[in-house]
Each structure stands twice: as C-alpha cells, then as structure tokens.
C-alpha cells in the first residue's frame, strides 16, 4: 500500500497575508498554535472541517491550500 501525504501552502499564505502569525491563524480557526505548526510541518492532517475553516480565512478554495500526494507515483 502506498503512503499518502497532504501538503499545504499555509506558511506561504500566512506570509502573504500581512505576515499573519501561527497564533493569529489558530485564533481565527479555533485551534491551538501547536495544531497549526503540526499541519504546516506535515505532521498532522487537518479534519475536513478545519481545512474548510483555514480556506475561509485565506478566502481560497481547498485545492489552492492543500494537495494530496502518494509516494508511489507523486500524483493525486
């Protein structure tokens, strides 16, 4: 079975949003700063609900923030 990974652009988007801090994003999405850190570092995959809340903060569709990749072929 191939491994999968959910990549994200959160760090870049925070920088482009007036250098929003991890704490500010956490406060706006209702999670802890540690959760944002873990998601950014690929150590935790957000729930669908949290992914939508993050997308709402940045006013972008999910696919502009998160991508799904498998190790075997590198494709979605």
N, CA, C and O atoms as CSV, one atom per row, in Angstrom:
chain,resi,resn,atom,element,x,y,z
A,1,UNK,N,N,0.847,-1.184,0.000
A,1,UNK,CA,C,0.000,0.000,0.000
A,1,UNK,C,C,0.887,1.239,0.000
A,1,UNK,O,O,1.849,1.318,0.764
A,2,UNK,N,N,0.570,2.186,-0.839
A,2,UNK,CA,C,1.382,3.394,-0.938
A,2,UNK,C,C,1.044,4.352,0.201
A,2,UNK,O,O,-0.080,4.389,0.702
A,3,UNK,N,N,2.055,5.123,0.590
A,3,UNK,CA,C,1.845,6.141,1.615
A,3,UNK,C,C,1.302,7.397,0.944
A,3,UNK,O,O,1.592,7.678,-0.219
A,4,UNK,N,N,0.524,8.130,1.692
A,4,UNK,CA,C,-0.004,9.381,1.157
A,4,UNK,C,C,0.403,10.521,2.069
A,4,UNK,O,O,0.709,10.331,3.246
A,5,UNK,N,N,0.397,11.693,1.498
A,5,UNK,CA,C,0.786,12.885,2.245
A,5,UNK,C,C,-0.091,14.041,1.782
A,5,UNK,O,O,-0.379,14.187,0.594
A,6,UNK,N,N,-0.504,14.846,2.731
A,6,UNK,CA,C,-1.242,16.057,2.407
A,6,UNK,C,C,-0.279,17.221,2.587
A,6,UNK,O,O,0.134,17.536,3.703
A,7,UNK,N,N,0.069,17.851,1.480
A,7,UNK,CA,C,0.951,19.020,1.501
A,7,UNK,C,C,0.103,20.276,1.610
A,7,UNK,O,O,-1.081,20.269,1.272
A,8,UNK,N,N,0.717,21.358,2.086
A,8,UNK,CA,C,-0.053,22.594,2.212
A,8,UNK,C,C,0.816,23.811,1.943
A,8,UNK,O,O,2.045,23.747,1.946
A,9,UNK,N,N,0.137,24.911,1.711
A,9,UNK,CA,C,0.773,26.199,1.426
A,9,UNK,C,C,0.509,27.207,2.543
A,9,UNK,O,O,0.574,28.416,2.318
A,10,UNK,N,N,0.213,26.719,3.734
A,10,UNK,CA,C,-0.209,27.607,4.820
A,10,UNK,C,C,0.878,28.615,5.192
A,10,UNK,O,O,0.590,29.801,5.353
A,11,UNK,N,N,2.100,28.165,5.328
A,11,UNK,CA,C,3.176,29.090,5.718
A,11,UNK,C,C,3.301,30.230,4.701
A,11,UNK,O,O,3.391,31.397,5.082
A,12,UNK,N,N,3.306,29.894,3.424
A,12,UNK,CA,C,3.408,30.912,2.375
A,12,UNK,C,C,2.202,31.853,2.418
A,12,UNK,O,O,2.356,33.067,2.288
A,13,UNK,N,N,1.014,31.298,2.599
A,13,UNK,CA,C,-0.191,32.117,2.635
A,13,UNK,C,C,-0.213,33.047,3.845
A,13,UNK,O,O,-0.672,34.185,3.753
A,14,UNK,N,N,0.285,32.558,4.976
A,14,UNK,CA,C,0.374,33.430,6.155
A,14,UNK,C,C,1.294,34.618,5.868
A,14,UNK,O,O,0.983,35.756,6.217
A,15,UNK,N,N,2.423,34.336,5.230
A,15,UNK,CA,C,3.367,35.399,4.902
A,15,UNK,C,C,2.733,36.430,3.967
A,15,UNK,O,O,2.917,37.636,4.134
A,16,UNK,N,N,1.989,35.936,2.988
A,16,UNK,CA,C,1.339,36.827,2.029
A,16,UNK,C,C,0.145,37.574,2.618
A,16,UNK,O,O,-0.351,38.526,2.016
A,17,UNK,N,N,-0.311,37.149,3.783
A,17,UNK,CA,C,-1.447,37.801,4.467
A,17,UNK,C,C,-0.917,38.679,5.598
A,17,UNK,O,O,-1.223,38.463,6.770
A,18,UNK,N,N,-0.117,39.671,5.218
A,18,UNK,CA,C,0.464,40.604,6.202
A,18,UNK,C,C,1.242,39.886,7.293
A,18,UNK,O,O,1.217,40.282,8.459
A,19,UNK,N,N,1.936,38.821,6.893
A,19,UNK,CA,C,2.756,38.038,7.814
A,19,UNK,C,C,1.965,37.599,9.052
A,19,UNK,O,O,2.405,37.769,10.189
A,20,UNK,N,N,0.795,37.033,8.793
A,20,UNK,CA,C,-0.064,36.503,9.846
A,20,UNK,C,C,0.724,35.480,10.679
A,20,UNK,O,O,1.424,34.633,10.124
A,21,UNK,N,N,0.609,35.560,11.974
A,21,UNK,CA,C,1.312,34.607,12.826
A,21,UNK,C,C,0.535,33.294,12.907
A,21,UNK,O,O,-0.646,33.229,12.567
A,22,UNK,N,N,1.219,32.266,13.359
A,22,UNK,CA,C,0.551,30.982,13.573
A,22,UNK,C,C,-0.544,31.143,14.621
A,22,UNK,O,O,-1.608,30.534,14.507
A,23,UNK,N,N,-0.288,31.961,15.644
A,23,UNK,CA,C,-1.286,32.176,16.687
A,23,UNK,C,C,-2.521,32.875,16.135
A,23,UNK,O,O,-3.643,32.526,16.504
A,24,UNK,N,N,-2.333,33.858,15.255
A,24,UNK,CA,C,-3.482,34.548,14.663
A,24,UNK,C,C,-4.331,33.566,13.845
A,24,UNK,O,O,-5.559,33.590,13.927
A,25,UNK,N,N,-3.683,32.715,13.066
A,25,UNK,CA,C,-4.435,31.727,12.289
A,25,UNK,C,C,-5.143,30.748,13.220
A,25,UNK,O,O,-6.294,30.378,12.984
A,26,UNK,N,N,-4.459,30.337,14.264
A,26,UNK,CA,C,-5.070,29.424,15.240
A,26,UNK,C,C,-6.316,30.056,15.868
A,26,UNK,O,O,-7.356,29.409,15.988
A,27,UNK,N,N,-6.200,31.317,16.263
A,27,UNK,CA,C,-7.340,32.014,16.877
A,27,UNK,C,C,-8.508,32.125,15.906
A,27,UNK,O,O,-9.663,31.975,16.305
A,28,UNK,N,N,-8.221,32.385,14.647
A,28,UNK,CA,C,-9.285,32.561,13.644
A,28,UNK,C,C,-9.935,31.249,13.244
A,28,UNK,O,O,-11.050,31.245,12.723
A,29,UNK,N,N,-9.251,30.129,13.482
A,29,UNK,CA,C,-9.811,28.827,13.097
A,29,UNK,C,C,-10.246,27.999,14.302
A,29,UNK,O,O,-10.813,26.920,14.133
A,30,UNK,N,N,-9.991,28.482,15.504
A,30,UNK,CA,C,-10.460,27.797,16.704
A,30,UNK,C,C,-9.627,26.596,17.139
A,30,UNK,O,O,-10.145,25.661,17.750
A,31,UNK,N,N,-8.328,26.625,16.818
A,31,UNK,CA,C,-7.439,25.543,17.244
A,31,UNK,C,C,-6.238,26.155,17.967
A,31,UNK,O,O,-6.138,27.376,18.086
A,32,UNK,N,N,-5.337,25.312,18.444
A,32,UNK,CA,C,-4.146,25.812,19.114
A,32,UNK,C,C,-3.057,26.126,18.094
A,32,UNK,O,O,-3.088,25.645,16.961
A,33,UNK,N,N,-2.101,26.935,18.514
A,33,UNK,CA,C,-0.956,27.246,17.666
A,33,UNK,C,C,-0.187,25.970,17.328
A,33,UNK,O,O,0.326,25.823,16.218
A,34,UNK,N,N,-0.110,25.056,18.283
A,34,UNK,CA,C,0.596,23.796,18.059
A,34,UNK,C,C,-0.041,22.991,16.932
A,34,UNK,O,O,0.657,22.302,16.188
A,35,UNK,N,N,-1.358,23.074,16.805
A,35,UNK,CA,C,-2.047,22.383,15.714
A,35,UNK,C,C,-1.648,22.981,14.375
A,35,UNK,O,O,-1.395,22.250,13.418
A,36,UNK,N,N,-1.590,24.291,14.303
A,36,UNK,CA,C,-1.170,24.963,13.059
A,36,UNK,C,C,0.269,24.575,12.719
A,36,UNK,O,O,0.573,24.289,11.561
A,37,UNK,N,N,1.151,24.564,13.712
A,37,UNK,CA,C,2.544,24.163,13.496
A,37,UNK,C,C,2.607,22.755,12.923
A,37,UNK,O,O,3.319,22.511,11.949
A,38,UNK,N,N,1.867,21.831,13.520
A,38,UNK,CA,C,1.875,20.438,13.075
A,38,UNK,C,C,1.346,20.295,11.647
A,38,UNK,O,O,1.884,19.510,10.866
A,39,UNK,N,N,0.304,21.040,11.304
A,39,UNK,CA,C,-0.244,20.985,9.943
A,39,UNK,C,C,0.779,21.540,8.958
A,39,UNK,O,O,1.044,20.920,7.928
A,40,UNK,N,N,1.351,22.690,9.260
A,40,UNK,CA,C,2.353,23.300,8.377
A,40,UNK,C,C,3.530,22.364,8.122
A,40,UNK,O,O,4.049,22.299,7.008
A,41,UNK,N,N,3.948,21.642,9.156
A,41,UNK,CA,C,5.100,20.747,9.048
A,41,UNK,C,C,4.749,19.368,8.496
A,41,UNK,O,O,5.619,18.504,8.395
A,42,UNK,N,N,3.490,19.156,8.142
A,42,UNK,CA,C,3.074,17.878,7.574
A,42,UNK,C,C,3.024,16.741,8.567
A,42,UNK,O,O,3.023,15.575,8.172
A,43,UNK,N,N,2.981,17.056,9.855
A,43,UNK,CA,C,2.931,16.022,10.891
A,43,UNK,C,C,1.500,15.691,11.302
A,43,UNK,O,O,1.265,14.731,12.036
A,44,UNK,N,N,0.549,16.488,10.827
A,44,UNK,CA,C,-0.857,16.291,11.181
A,44,UNK,C,C,-1.706,16.718,9.993
A,44,UNK,O,O,-1.481,17.778,9.408
A,45,UNK,N,N,-2.665,15.904,9.646
A,45,UNK,CA,C,-3.609,16.259,8.579
A,45,UNK,C,C,-4.871,16.815,9.233
A,45,UNK,O,O,-5.447,16.180,10.117
A,46,UNK,N,N,-5.295,17.990,8.803
A,46,UNK,CA,C,-6.468,18.599,9.431
A,46,UNK,C,C,-7.744,17.845,9.077
A,46,UNK,O,O,-7.828,17.167,8.053
A,47,UNK,N,N,-8.721,17.982,9.946
A,47,UNK,CA,C,-10.040,17.450,9.617
A,47,UNK,C,C,-10.575,18.245,8.434
A,47,UNK,O,O,-10.082,19.331,8.131
A,48,UNK,N,N,-11.564,17.709,7.783
A,48,UNK,CA,C,-12.174,18.423,6.662
A,48,UNK,C,C,-12.758,19.753,7.130
A,48,UNK,O,O,-12.645,20.764,6.438
A,49,UNK,N,N,-13.372,19.748,8.288
A,49,UNK,CA,C,-13.950,20.985,8.830
A,49,UNK,C,C,-12.870,22.039,9.054
A,49,UNK,O,O,-13.056,23.199,8.688
A,50,UNK,N,N,-11.746,21.652,9.648
A,50,UNK,CA,C,-10.662,22.601,9.886
A,50,UNK,C,C,-10.058,23.074,8.569
A,50,UNK,O,O,-9.732,24.252,8.428
A,51,UNK,N,N,-9.909,22.180,7.615
A,51,UNK,CA,C,-9.380,22.567,6.298
A,51,UNK,C,C,-10.273,23.645,5.672
A,51,UNK,O,O,-9.767,24.613,5.104
A,52,UNK,N,N,-11.588,23.482,5.773
A,52,UNK,CA,C,-12.508,24.489,5.237
A,52,UNK,C,C,-12.389,25.814,6.000
A,52,UNK,O,O,-12.465,26.882,5.393
A,53,UNK,N,N,-12.205,25.755,7.317
A,53,UNK,CA,C,-12.046,26.992,8.095
A,53,UNK,C,C,-10.768,27.724,7.697
A,53,UNK,O,O,-10.755,28.951,7.601
A,54,UNK,N,N,-9.687,26.966,7.465
A,54,UNK,CA,C,-8.433,27.579,7.020
A,54,UNK,C,C,-8.632,28.222,5.648
A,54,UNK,O,O,-8.189,29.346,5.414
A,55,UNK,N,N,-9.294,27.510,4.752
A,55,UNK,CA,C,-9.563,28.046,3.411
A,55,UNK,C,C,-10.389,29.321,3.498
A,55,UNK,O,O,-10.164,30.264,2.739
A,56,UNK,N,N,-11.333,29.351,4.412
A,56,UNK,CA,C,-12.179,30.531,4.589
A,56,UNK,C,C,-11.356,31.734,5.050
A,56,UNK,O,O,-11.581,32.853,4.589
A,57,UNK,N,N,-10.418,31.511,5.944
A,57,UNK,CA,C,-9.560,32.601,6.422
A,57,UNK,C,C,-8.806,33.231,5.259
A,57,UNK,O,O,-8.713,34.454,5.159
A,58,UNK,N,N,-8.268,32.387,4.379
A,58,UNK,CA,C,-7.487,32.893,3.255
A,58,UNK,C,C,-8.343,33.225,2.028
A,58,UNK,O,O,-7.831,33.723,1.025
A,59,UNK,N,N,-9.641,32.946,2.113
A,59,UNK,CA,C,-10.574,33.214,1.012
A,59,UNK,C,C,-10.121,32.533,-0.284
A,59,UNK,O,O,-10.112,33.130,-1.360
A,60,UNK,N,N,-9.745,31.251,-0.132
A,60,UNK,CA,C,-9.279,30.443,-1.262
A,60,UNK,C,C,-9.965,29.081,-1.231
A,60,UNK,O,O,-10.401,28.632,-0.171
A,61,UNK,N,N,-10.064,28.418,-2.389
A,61,UNK,CA,C,-10.584,27.051,-2.388
A,61,UNK,C,C,-9.572,26.090,-1.759
A,61,UNK,O,O,-8.370,26.353,-1.756
A,62,UNK,N,N,-10.067,24.993,-1.238
A,62,UNK,CA,C,-9.207,24.000,-0.580
A,62,UNK,C,C,-8.019,23.588,-1.429
A,62,UNK,O,O,-6.902,23.472,-0.923
A,63,UNK,N,N,-8.251,23.363,-2.727
A,63,UNK,CA,C,-7.177,22.853,-3.583
A,63,UNK,C,C,-6.056,23.865,-3.797
A,63,UNK,O,O,-4.984,23.491,-4.273
A,64,UNK,N,N,-6.274,25.135,-3.460
A,64,UNK,CA,C,-5.194,26.114,-3.520
A,64,UNK,C,C,-4.337,26.091,-2.257
A,64,UNK,O,O,-3.260,26.685,-2.225
A,65,UNK,N,N,-4.811,25.410,-1.224
A,65,UNK,CA,C,-4.094,25.343,0.055
A,65,UNK,C,C,-3.522,23.953,0.306
A,65,UNK,O,O,-2.384,23.810,0.753
A,66,UNK,N,N,-4.324,22.931,0.012
A,66,UNK,CA,C,-3.913,21.552,0.297
A,66,UNK,C,C,-3.823,20.731,-0.980
A,66,UNK,O,O,-4.655,20.867,-1.877
A,67,UNK,N,N,-2.805,19.876,-1.053
A,67,UNK,CA,C,-2.676,18.923,-2.153
A,67,UNK,C,C,-2.418,17.541,-1.577
A,67,UNK,O,O,-1.781,17.393,-0.534
A,68,UNK,N,N,-2.919,16.546,-2.267
A,68,UNK,CA,C,-2.791,15.154,-1.848
A,68,UNK,C,C,-1.779,14.468,-2.760
A,68,UNK,O,O,-1.890,14.538,-3.984
A,69,UNK,N,N,-0.796,13.808,-2.163
A,69,UNK,CA,C,0.238,13.164,-2.949
A,69,UNK,C,C,0.526,11.784,-2.377
A,69,UNK,O,O,0.574,11.597,-1.161
A,70,UNK,N,N,0.716,10.816,-3.278
A,70,UNK,CA,C,1.115,9.478,-2.851
A,70,UNK,C,C,2.586,9.265,-3.182
A,70,UNK,O,O,3.107,9.840,-4.138
A,71,UNK,N,N,3.246,8.436,-2.388
A,71,UNK,CA,C,4.672,8.177,-2.589
A,71,UNK,C,C,4.974,7.375,-3.839
A,71,UNK,O,O,6.044,7.528,-4.428
A,72,UNK,N,N,4.048,6.523,-4.252
A,72,UNK,CA,C,4.346,5.631,-5.370
A,72,UNK,C,C,4.385,6.322,-6.724
A,72,UNK,O,O,5.180,5.939,-7.583
A,73,UNK,N,N,3.546,7.329,-6.936
A,73,UNK,CA,C,3.527,7.943,-8.254
A,73,UNK,C,C,3.625,9.461,-8.240
A,73,UNK,O,O,3.785,10.083,-9.290
A,74,UNK,N,N,3.533,10.056,-7.066
A,74,UNK,CA,C,3.635,11.508,-6.979
A,74,UNK,C,C,2.441,12.251,-7.523
A,74,UNK,O,O,2.466,13.478,-7.615
A,75,UNK,N,N,1.382,11.525,-7.890
A,75,UNK,CA,C,0.173,12.144,-8.438
A,75,UNK,C,C,-0.935,12.099,-7.413
A,75,UNK,O,O,-0.855,11.394,-6.407
A,76,UNK,N,N,-1.970,12.868,-7.690
A,76,UNK,CA,C,-3.152,12.861,-6.826
A,76,UNK,C,C,-3.831,11.517,-6.909
A,76,UNK,O,O,-4.851,11.299,-6.255
